[in-house]
Amino acid sequence: MLSKREKLSNPTTRYYTSRFPTILERELLEAPYLLRPFHSDDLSSVIEINRVCLPENYSPYFFMEVYKSCPEAFIVAEKERKVAGYIMCRLEFGFSDVRRFRMVRKGHVVSVAVMPDFRRQGIGKELVLAAMKALELHGAEECFLEVRTANEDAVRLYKNMGFDTSRVATHYYHDGADAYVMTIKLPHNPPVN
Ligand SMILES: CC(C)(COP(=O)(O)OP(=O)(O)OC[C@H]1O[C@@H](n2cnc3c(N)ncnc32)[C@H](O)[C@@H]1OP(=O)(O)O)[C@@H](O)C(=O)NCCC(=O)NCCS
């Protein structure tokens, strides 16, 4: 069964996991877009989205290595039978960004993107929420990401979701741009509207 929170947190999308196949297969038919786990057939679409949307591009090998580190937190959004967006994350262990001097298991959002034609429909937010749930199930106590300080759309999205800026990583990107390191505590309980 889907928990009350899972149902309420996301009235328009349906997230498929192998634990809930039958309920969700029915509901997927009605959803405006579908979130589902990445599989290797999606690799070329994900690489294309990454190339179109972000200056940080990776080899196929890198995508598959991130996938293997936490398959449940590599999620794609499908719309009109096309992969419209993706998120991929790694599980890491290190000093907490929010609890001083504590070592914690952390989820790291390595990359997230939605194709320009499919933006501003809630897909980006739902990808991040679904990835956070998966990371939480793997014992992550917090989730963090790096984002260009100039990337206003993404920074606003993360702030609205409850991420806080932990620090600025200067010259983080290959072109010298700075990044905000943004962190959120898990479990994340989004407000129910
Ligand atoms: C950042 C990114 C992933 C966000 O994806 P998205 O699908 O547009 O995200 P959402 O739709 O969930 O939210 C974006 C905005 O659309 C709004 N929105 C969501 N659903 C909406 C709807 N149905 N109608 C109108 N607006 C809507 C959200 O409120 C949000 O608005 P705000 O940030 O101005 O408050 C996307 O812009 C992107 O791929 N950018 C390029 C790659 C990138 O920068 N990745 C992040 C690197 S850290």
The ligand as an ORCA input file, in Angstrom:
! r2SCAN-3c Opt
* xyz 0 1
  C      16.435     23.100    -12.310
  C      15.459     22.263    -13.138
  C      15.839     20.790    -12.990
  C      14.029     22.463    -12.600
  O      13.144     21.634    -13.326
  P      11.596     21.963    -13.486
  O      10.956     20.719    -13.969
  O      11.390     23.189    -14.280
  O      11.203     22.235    -11.962
  P       9.740     22.467    -11.382
  O       8.754     22.535    -12.491
  O       9.525     21.466    -10.309
  O       9.868     23.886    -10.665
  C      10.315     24.996    -11.374
  C       9.335     26.134    -11.240
  O       8.148     25.820    -11.947
  C       7.034     26.092    -11.100
  N       5.957     25.181    -11.486
  C       5.832     23.890    -11.145
  N       4.701     23.382    -11.686
  C       4.145     24.397    -12.386
  C       2.988     24.491    -13.178
  N       2.169     23.455    -13.345
  N       2.744     25.672    -13.791
  C       3.552     26.738    -13.629
  N       4.665     26.694    -12.888
  C       4.957     25.546    -12.267
  C       7.559     25.828     -9.726
  O       6.766     26.465     -8.726
  C       8.911     26.453     -9.838
  O       8.735     27.846     -9.805
  P       9.704     28.856     -9.025
  O      11.056     28.164     -8.897
  O       9.734     30.045     -9.882
  O       9.066     29.066     -7.714
  C      15.460     22.710    -14.618
  O      15.273     24.103    -14.677
  C      16.724     22.329    -15.369
  O      16.859     21.212    -15.868
  N      17.683     23.282    -15.463
  C      18.914     23.035    -16.192
  C      19.775     22.007    -15.501
  C      20.074     22.445    -14.096
  O      20.304     23.602    -13.836
  N      20.080     21.463    -13.179
  C      20.332     21.716    -11.781
  C      21.774     21.714    -11.539
  S      22.124     21.761     -9.796
*
